[in-house]
Amino acid sequence: MPEILHRLSVVLPDRSYPLVIGRGLLGDALSCLNIRPRRCVVVSDETVYPLYGPQLASALPETPAFVLPAGEASKCWGQLQKLTAFCLDHNVDRDTLVLALGGGVVGDLAGFAASIILRGLPIVHIPTTLLSQVDSAIGGKTAINTPQGKNLVGTFYQPSGVIMDIDVLATLPAEQVLAGYGEILKYALLGKADFFDCLEGNVQSLLNKDPSVLAHVLSISAQMKADIVGKDEREQGQRALLNLGHTFGHAIEQVSGFSVLHGHAVLGGLSLAADLSHRLGFLPEDQKIRIQRHICSLPLTLPMASFAVPDVMQAMQVDKKKKDDVLTFILLRGIGEAFIHKQPVPPAVIEDVWRAGGAV
């Protein structure tokens, strides 16, 4: 039987939408949102759809499904073109609901397509990875990657709702759970010191996918994301805090040829951001060490030594937050106290941080 554990909301100035966290929700997913669309199109990938597509289809007979190759490489112009053609070939209209069943790649691509087909189709996200449940499915950011960098082409397009079924995480590989933890740890560092305490004591249970721990962590993370998005939908101010660790993290992804998972890169980026915060005189050394020790305790291996510093410095130059050729960093004054640092940081300092590699 479906079990709703938490019902949250993203409240925007002109509208709001629900975030539902529960178990066994896929069999009649849209009922928990009180949505009964006349027509739907499912977007998923080759890993997720065989596992969970049949459950979703049981309540949505005769629903066409566009199934992507799994992986970051699908977040591209070519797949966007194929998806839009698929939808138009199936004669969608502006009441056709897009269901994004998958992780961040599926959600970003499906959201972008929904925002531009017929100038806007409604979309519901059903994220199937921990990372997408706590972060990318919430807030309406859509994007594809380009040769110039990650997420440089996209839109802000809010969904009609987000359904987070904890049960789908049972099949999630360990490395994907750890990837989700990167975004969870980000929330603790940027605004909730007591959440960081909780994570230190429960990280192993979370990585082991304990349902009660997952439900608790999901609710806190999703509410934090919802609160920030509600205050700054289009990233004109405080929403930029959600990029803590991402200026470094996106560069890690870029120079690795996207072989490093996003959440793993964020964990590396958080460690580097802590180091930079300390070097610039903001973060006390004991808190930097505490953060880095926690990250070093995780089953994470990043090929930092293989990255050429000129390459990562170049990758950072396409960061979306850059203004007037000045990189904007999200830094820390303490655990749970992040801020937007808009002053120029000497390149030599950034290079030293890269060379140190986030080591304690």
Residue pairs with C-beta under 8 A, 6 or more apart in sequence:
1 24
2 22
2 23
2 24
2 25
2 27
2 28
2 31
2 32
3 22
3 23
3 24
4 20
4 21
4 22
4 25
4 32
5 21
5 22
5 23
5 166
5 215
5 219
6 19
6 20
6 21
6 22
6 215
6 218
6 219
6 222
7 18
7 19
7 20
7 21
8 18
8 19
8 20
8 21
8 219
8 222
8 223
8 226
9 16
9 17
9 18
9 19
9 226
10 16
10 17
10 19
10 138
10 139
10 158
10 226
10 229
10 230
11 226
11 230
12 158
12 229
12 230
12 233
13 233
15 158
17 158
17 159
17 160
17 161
17 162
18 33
18 161
18 162
19 138
19 161
19 162
19 164
19 222
19 226
20 32
20 33
20 161
20 162
20 163
20 164
21 164
21 166
21 215
21 218
21 219
21 222
22 32
22 164
22 165
22 166
23 165
23 166
23 167
23 211
24 165
24 167
25 32
25 163
25 165
25 167
26 52
26 55
26 56
26 126
26 165
26 167
26 168
27 55
27 58
27 59
28 59
29 56
29 59
29 99
29 124
29 126
29 163
29 165
30 36
30 37
30 59
30 60
30 97
30 124
31 59
32 163
33 124
33 160
33 161
33 163
35 97
35 124
35 160
35 161
37 95
37 96
37 97
37 122
38 95
38 96
39 63
39 92
39 93
39 95
39 96
39 97
40 60
40 63
40 96
40 97
40 98
40 99
41 63
41 64
41 65
41 66
41 86
41 87
41 90
41 92
41 96
41 97
41 98
41 99
42 49
42 53
42 56
42 57
42 60
42 63
42 64
42 65
42 66
42 99
42 101
43 65
43 66
43 68
43 83
43 98
43 99
43 100
43 101
43 102
43 106
43 109
43 110
43 113
44 52
44 53
44 65
44 66
44 67
44 68
44 100
44 101
44 102
44 106
45 67
45 68
45 69
45 70
45 71
45 74
45 102
45 103
45 105
45 106
46 67
46 68
46 69
46 70
47 70
48 70
48 101
48 102
48 103
48 106
48 128
49 65
49 67
49 101
49 102
51 168
51 171
52 101
52 128
52 168
53 65
53 67
53 101
56 99
56 101
56 126
57 63
57 65
60 99
63 99
64 86
64 90
66 82
66 83
66 86
66 87
68 74
68 79
68 83
68 102
68 105
68 106
68 109
69 79
70 105
71 105
72 105
72 145
72 258
72 262
73 258
74 105
74 109
75 105
75 108
75 109
75 143
75 144
75 145
76 144
76 145
76 146
77 144
77 146
79 109
79 144
80 109
80 112
80 113
80 144
83 109
83 110
83 113
84 113
84 116
84 117
87 96
87 98
87 113
87 117
87 121
88 117
92 117
92 118
92 121
93 118
94 118
94 120
94 121
95 122
96 121
96 122
97 121
97 122
97 123
97 124
97 160
98 110
98 113
98 114
98 121
98 122
98 123
98 124
99 123
99 124
99 126
100 106
100 107
100 110
100 111
100 123
100 124
100 125
100 126
100 127
100 137
101 126
101 128
102 110
102 126
102 127
102 128
102 129
102 132
103 127
103 128
103 129
103 131
103 132
103 136
103 176
104 127
104 129
104 131
104 132
104 135
104 136
104 137
104 262
107 125
107 127
107 132
107 136
107 137
107 142
108 136
108 141
108 142
108 143
108 144
108 151
108 154
109 142
109 144
110 123
110 125
111 123
111 125
111 140
111 141
111 142
111 155
111 157
111 159
112 142
112 143
112 144
112 154
112 155
112 157
114 120
114 121
114 122
114 123
114 142
114 157
115 142
115 155
115 157
116 155
120 157
122 159
122 160
123 157
123 159
123 160
124 159
124 160
124 161
124 162
124 163
125 132
125 137
125 159
125 161
125 162
125 163
126 162
126 163
126 165
127 133
127 136
127 137
127 162
127 164
128 165
128 168
128 169
128 172
129 169
129 172
129 176
129 179
129 180
130 169
130 172
130 176
130 177
130 179
130 180
130 181
130 184
130 214
131 176
131 179
131 180
131 182
131 183
131 262
131 263
132 180
133 164
133 169
133 180
133 218
133 222
134 180
134 183
134 184
134 187
134 217
134 218
134 221
134 222
134 225
135 183
135 221
135 225
135 242
137 159
137 162
137 164
138 162
138 222
138 225
138 226
138 229
139 158
139 225
139 226
139 229
139 233
139 239
139 242
140 156
140 157
140 158
140 159
140 229
140 233
141 151
141 154
141 156
142 154
142 155
142 156
142 157
143 150
143 151
143 152
143 153
143 154
143 155
144 151
144 153
144 154
145 151
145 152
145 258
146 152
146 153
148 318
149 250
149 254
149 315
149 318
149 319
150 250
150 253
150 254
150 258
151 250
151 320
152 318
152 320
156 233
156 234
156 235
158 233
164 218
164 222
166 211
166 214
166 215
166 218
169 177
169 209
169 214
170 209
172 209
174 207
174 299
175 261
175 264
176 261
176 263
177 206
177 207
177 209
178 207
178 263
178 264
178 267
178 298
178 299
178 300
179 261
179 262
179 263
179 264
180 263
181 203
181 206
181 207
181 263
181 267
181 298
182 245
182 249
182 262
182 263
182 264
182 265
182 266
182 267
182 270
183 221
183 263
183 266
184 199
184 206
184 217
184 221
185 196
185 199
185 267
185 270
185 294
185 295
186 242
186 244
186 245
186 266
186 270
187 195
187 220
187 221
187 224
187 225
188 195
188 196
188 198
188 199
188 335
188 336
189 196
189 244
189 245
189 270
189 274
189 291
189 332
189 335
189 336
189 338
190 241
190 242
190 244
190 330
190 336
190 338
191 224
191 241
191 336
191 337
191 338
192 220
192 224
192 336
193 334
193 335
193 336
193 337
194 336
195 220
195 336
196 335
196 336
198 216
198 217
199 206
199 217
199 294
200 294
202 213
202 217
203 294
203 297
203 298
205 213
206 213
206 214
206 217
207 299
225 242
228 238
228 239
228 241
228 242
229 239
231 237
231 238
231 239
232 238
232 239
232 240
233 239
238 340
240 321
240 328
240 330
240 340
241 330
241 338
241 339
241 340
243 321
243 330
244 270
244 273
244 330
244 332
244 338
245 266
245 267
245 268
245 269
245 270
245 272
245 273
245 330
246 266
246 269
246 330
247 269
247 273
247 316
247 319
247 321
247 327
247 328
247 329
247 330
248 265
248 268
248 269
248 272
248 273
248 316
248 353
249 262
249 265
249 266
249 267
249 268
249 269
249 270
250 265
250 269
250 315
250 316
250 319
251 312
251 315
251 316
251 319
252 260
252 265
252 268
252 269
252 302
252 304
252 307
252 312
253 260
253 262
253 265
254 312
254 315
254 318
255 307
255 308
255 311
255 312
255 315
256 265
256 303
256 307
260 268
260 302
260 303
264 300
264 302
265 302
267 295
267 298
267 300
267 302
268 295
268 300
268 302
268 304
268 358
270 291
270 295
271 291
271 292
271 295
271 296
271 358
272 353
272 354
272 357
272 358
273 329
273 330
273 331
273 332
274 283
274 287
274 288
274 291
274 292
274 332
274 358
275 288
275 292
275 353
275 356
275 358
276 329
276 331
276 345
276 349
276 350
276 353
277 283
277 288
277 331
277 332
277 333
278 284
278 285
278 288
279 349
279 352
279 353
280 331
280 341
280 345
280 349
282 331
282 332
282 333
282 341
283 331
283 332
283 333
283 334
284 334
287 332
287 334
287 335
289 360
290 335
291 332
291 335
292 358
292 359
292 360
293 360
295 358
296 359
296 360
304 354
304 357
304 358
305 357
307 354
309 351
309 354
309 355
312 354
313 347
313 350
313 351
313 354
316 327
316 350
317 327
319 327
319 328
321 327
321 328
322 328
323 342
326 342
326 343
326 344
327 344
327 345
327 350
328 340
328 341
328 342
329 341
329 345
330 338
330 339
330 340
330 341
331 338
331 339
331 341
332 338
332 339
333 339
